[in-house]
Amino acid sequence: MRGGCFGDIELIILDNEDDNPELFKWFSDYGFNLKKDIKRIGLSKKDKSIIFKELLNDLYLKKGVLLHATKDFSMQIFKIREKNPLNPKSGKSGGIRVILLHIKEENKYIAFHMYSKRHKQNITNVEDNKIKEILGIN
C-alpha cells in the first residue's frame, strides 16, 4: 500500500494485499481489487506512479465527482478522471477513472478501484450497489 501526502491529504493506494491485508480483503469482499484492475489495464510501475501523482494533485485541487456519501458526509465515494499514460492523446476524457473512499475526519482517501474508458464507460450497477454497501446506505 503506497500513497502519499499533499498538504493535509493522505492518499492510500490499495494495490498490494501484503501492505494491509485486512483492508485489502475488506474491499475484495465487496468485489474490488485494485491490483487486478491495474493489471487488466496494463499499467507499468511507472504508469501507476504517474497516475497516482496526478491523483494526489487533483485531490488537493478538489477535483472529482461525488458518487455517494453517508448522510453526515463523514464518508464519501469519489470518481476522479486521470490521463492514461498508455494513450496520452485521449486526455482525461478517454483515460482512467479512479474510485476512492474519502474518510472526512482524517482527510484520508483510499483508492480501491480503477478502470479504463477503453474497457468500460462507467461503473456497473452491481459495482454501484457495492459502493453503497461500503457506505452502509443500501
N, C-alpha and C positions, 0 to 999 in steps of 0.2 A: 504494500500500500504506500504509494508515493503521493506526493502532492506538493503543497507549498502554501505560503502565506503572502498576502499583499495587504498592507495596512492591517486592519483588524479581521480580515477574512482568512479563514483556513479552508483549504481545498484538500479533500481526501480522494485519491484515485483508487477505487476498489477493483483493481485488476489482477490481484495476486492473493490467492487464498492463504498463503503462508504468513502474510503480514498480520492479518486479523481474521483468523478462521471463523470466529463466531459471527462477525458482521458480514463476511463474505457468504457464509452459509445462510444467514438470515435473508439476504437479498436473493440468493439462489433458490431458497424455498418459495419465493414469490415468482420465480421464473426468470430472474435477471442475472446475467453473468457477463460482466464487462470484459473479462478475459476472452471469452468466446466471441463477443461482439467485435473486439479488436482484430482477432484472428480472421473472422468472417469478412471484414472489410479489407484485410490485407495490409494493415499498417505496420511499419517497422518501428523499432525503438525511437529512431529519430523523428518519424512522423508523429508518434504519440507525444513526444516531447514538445514538438511544435504546437500541436493541438492544445495540449494542456497548459502551455504558457499563455496562449491566446485566451483560453477559457478563463484562467485566473484574472487576466486583464479585463475581460468582458464582465466577470462577476464584480470586479471593483467599480466598473463603469455602470453597473446595474442594468446590463443588457439581459435580454431573455424574456421568455413568455411564461407567465404563471399558469400552470396546468390545473393544479388543485391545491387546497390548503385546508388545515383544520379550522374550525370556527373562530378560534382566537388567533389564528395565523402564526402559532408557535412553530408549526412545521409546514413547509411548503414544498411543492414539487415544481421545478422549473425545467424548461427546454431551452437550450441555447444553441444557436447556429454557429458553426465554425467552418472555415475553408477546409477542403480535403486536399492534403498535400499530394495525393496521388493524381489529382485532377485540378490543378490550381486555376485553370481558366474558368472553371464553373463558379468561382466565388463562393460566398456563403449560401446563396440560394440553392445551389446544387450540391452542397457539401455534406458535412457531417452534422448530425444532431446529437447532443449530449443531454441526457436526463439526469437531474440532480435532486437530491433531498437536501433541503435547507433547514437546519435547526437554528431558529432565530436567536434564541437566548445566548447560544455560544458563537453565533455567526459562522457556523461550520456548514460547508457544502460537501456532500458525498456524491461523487459521480458513480452511478451504478448501471447505466445503460447507454449504449451508443448505436447509432445506425447511420448508414449512408443513404442519401436520397436516391442513389443508383439502385439500391436494393429494395427500398420501400418508401412510400411517400409520407407516412405518418405512423405513429404508434397504433397498434391494433386495438380493437375493442377489448380483447382479453387483457392486453397489457395495461390499458387504461383502467380497467376494473381492478387489476392487481395493484396499481399505483394507489387507487382509492383505499384498498385494503391496508396498504402500508401505513396510510394516514389514519386509518380507522374511521373512514367516512362512507363506507359502502353501505 
